[in-house]
Amino acid sequence: LAKSHVLSREEFSFLLDNIGEEDSYLYEKAREAALANYGNKIYVRGLMEFTNYCKNDCFYCGIRKSNRNANRYRLTKEQILSCCEMGYALGFRTFVLQGGEDGSFTDDRLTDIISSIRTRWSDCAITLSIGERSYESYKQLYDAGANRFLLRHETYDDTHYGKLHPPALSAARRKQCLFDLKKIGYQVGTGFMVGSPYQTFENLADDMLFLKELNPQMVGIGPFIPHHDTPFADQKAGSADLTLFLLGLIRLLLPKVLLPATTALGTIDSDGREKGILAGANVIMPNLSPPQVREKYLLYDSKLCTGDEAAESLRSLKQRIQNIGYEITVSRGDSLNI
């Protein structure tokens, strides 16, 4: 894999079924690949969770439409711009606007917000993570100044997708959105949950093959963590070890991709972020959202939203990263996987 950057479905399945035998060798090779392409730089993104309203009812998600216990909020344009101002002063040069699929944020409303950010902070990258929209919508937001788009495919397999989502959603539609985004010109990020209910190693092997087919600029994976107000409340959480193993494989599959050590990984393992970096990851996303809403954007239980997860703790985060031989950089950090 380190040499050819490709494996068969059977080979991926075999590796996943034999975790523990070659872990240290995998992580060594993954670090070598990350260092060869990006050096010891870890890129930070300023994350703004601007709405937790969502029209969808995904069975695993804490902000699903049917969760009547969710404490809903929407940030105003002024609040979003204030977050950007604070983030820019802290050194962030990428802003990530993430939210549920909220019909209140129309194309025109988002265009106004994006163009305002683009005008005021012209040297920054603007990333959107706002779910499935039409080709025309994606194009309008791109023309307004958005550069990147994050849309996890969650699982490649149609049948498995159907076990995680209501019938109104489909894996085929999800994947079509990703190809639309690439066609328009976005730097595209995708990814999947690790250890989601009903998932098999064959499902994960298919996810890996899809990553190779799509050839995205970023891949975000994290362990499934149940939320108490969802149909999956009693399901077992995904494994940190399996997530780390997959991070290493993805780094070798797509050596130039941007690869975050996600909040979910840091949630199930207190050293998860550091372990993720030592497995080949090179991006982290501290939270720029107003403190009073961070605990309301609860996709899963026990989510990190204070401490080093928060952007204000950047100094502490820098120290933790330096302790493992890496350093935080505040540049835009565009993907080399073009």
C-alpha positions, -999 to 999 in steps of 0.1 A, spaced: 0 0 0 28 24 9 43 18 -26 13 13 -49 -13 33 -30 -39 7 -38 -52 -26 -24 -81 -49 -33 -113 -52 -13 -101 -85 -1 -68 -71 10 -83 -42 29 -108 -67 46 -79 -89 56 -59 -61 71 -89 -49 91 -95 -84 104 -59 -86 116 -55 -53 135 -27 -54 161 -2 -75 141 15 -47 121 1 -15 138 34 1 147 48 -6 112 17 10 96 19 41 118 56 45 110 49 43 73 20 67 76 40 93 95 67 90 69 42 97 41 27 127 60 61 142 68 73 137 32 43 158 19 35 182 47 65 182 71 57 183 108 30 210 103 -4 205 118 -31 227 102 -58 242 123 -93 252 111 -117 275 130 -150 256 133 -183 275 136 -213 254 143 -238 280 131 -271 261 133 -283 228 150 -317 228 131 -319 199 106 -346 186 83 -331 151 83 -337 123 107 -305 103 106 -308 75 132 -274 82 148 -275 120 150 -283 141 181 -296 170 161 -320 149 141 -354 164 133 -373 141 157 -352 149 188 -375 171 207 -350 174 235 -324 193 214 -320 229 224 -321 245 190 -303 277 179 -292 296 149 -263 321 148 -270 354 131 -247 368 104 -233 392 129 -224 364 153 -207 344 126 -187 374 115 -177 381 151 -165 345 154 -144 350 122 -130 382 137 -119 365 169 -105 335 149 -85 357 126 -70 375 156 -60 341 170 -43 333 137 -68 311 119 -68 313 81 -95 287 74 -131 291 86 -154 261 86 -192 268 86 -209 237 98 -246 231 104 -276 209 100 -296 210 69 -315 241 79 -340 256 54 -337 289 71 -303 293 56 -313 298 20 -289 302 -8 -292 339 -8 -287 341 30 -256 320 28 -243 339 -2 -245 371 18 -226 356 48 -200 340 26 -194 371 5 -190 392 36 -164 368 50 -146 367 17 -146 406 15 -133 411 50 -108 383 52 -98 378 16 -67 357 25 -87 330 43 -102 298 30 -139 293 36 -151 257 41 -188 247 42 -202 216 58 -240 220 53 -251 187 38 -269 179 5 -280 207 -18 -286 211 -55 -258 216 -80 -271 251 -86 -269 259 -49 -234 246 -45 -224 266 -76 -239 298 -62 -221 294 -28 -188 287 -47 -192 318 -68 -198 338 -35 -164 328 -23 -165 294 -6 -134 272 -14 -140 239 3 -168 216 11 -170 188 37 -196 161 31 -190 127 46 -204 98 26 -208 80 59 -209 46 43 -205 35 6 -228 5 7 -264 12 -2 -279 -14 21 -258 -3 51 -267 34 44 -303 24 45 -299 10 80 -285 43 93 -309 67 75 -346 71 68 -358 62 33 -358 98 21 -319 97 21 -298 75 -2 -261 67 -6 -264 73 -44 -276 109 -38 -249 115 -13 -222 104 -37 -237 124 -65 -233 155 -44 -196 148 -39 -190 145 -76 -210 177 -82 -188 195 -57 -157 183 -74 -170 193 -108 -178 228 -96 -142 233 -83 -144 229 -46 -116 213 -26 -137 183 -14 -136 165 19 -155 132 26 -153 104 51 -172 78 71 -181 67 106 -160 39 121 -179 12 140 -214 24 131 -242 -1 137 -243 -30 113 -210 -21 98 -187 -49 85 -151 -49 75 -163 -54 39 -182 -21 43 -150 -4 54 -131 -19 25 -157 -5 1 -153 29 18 -116 28 12 -121 19 -25 -146 48 -28 -120 72 -14 -96 61 -41 -123 66 -68 -133 100 -56 -98 112 -48 -108 139 -24 -87 167 -9 -96 158 26 -109 127 45 -125 130 79 -132 98 98 -142 93 134 -156 66 157 -194 62 160 -205 75 194 -241 70 204 -264 98 215 -290 91 242 -319 107 223 -316 86 191 -327 51 180 -290 41 183 -288 51 220 -279 16 232 -255 7 204 -218 2 211 -194 30 203 -168 26 176 -132 18 185 -104 43 188 -79 16 177 -98 8 145 -101 45 138 -64 50 142 -56 19 120 -79 33 93 -62 68 95 -29 51 88 -43 32 59 -59 63 44 -26 82 47 -9 55 26 -38 52 2 -39 90 -5 -5 103 7 -12 140 -1 -47 142 14 -55 164 44 -64 141 73 -80 154 105 -76 140 139 -113 145 147 -132 157 178 -149 123 180 -115 106 183 -105 130 211 -138 123 228 -134 85 232 -97 88 239 -82 117 259 -50 114 238 -69 107 206 -58 138 188 -21 131 195 -25 94 186 -43 105 154 -14 127 144 11 99 151 -10 77 128 -7 101 99 -33 129 106 -23 165 100 -54 187 107 -73 196 138 -104 218 141 -107 239 173 -142 254 180 -148 290 173 -185 289 181 -198 312 208 -193 293 242 -231 294 250 -240 273 220 -211 247 219 -229 222 241 -261 225 220 -244 212 189 -244 177 203 -242 151 175 -232 125 200 -228 122 238 -199 136 257 -186 157 228 -156 178 235 -165 215 234 -144 232 260 -107 229 271 -83 223 242 -112 217 218 -120 255 221 -101 279 200 -92 301 230 -71 272 243 -48 274 212 -17 279 234 -24 247 253 -31 228 221 1 240 206 20 227 235 4 193 233 12 191 196 48 202 203 52 175 229 49 148 202 73 165 178 49 185 156 39 222 154 7 241 147 7 263 117 -20 289 110 -17 291 72 -46 282 49 -31 248 44 -45 239 10 -45 202 1 -17 189 -21 -40 161 -33 -52 178 -65 
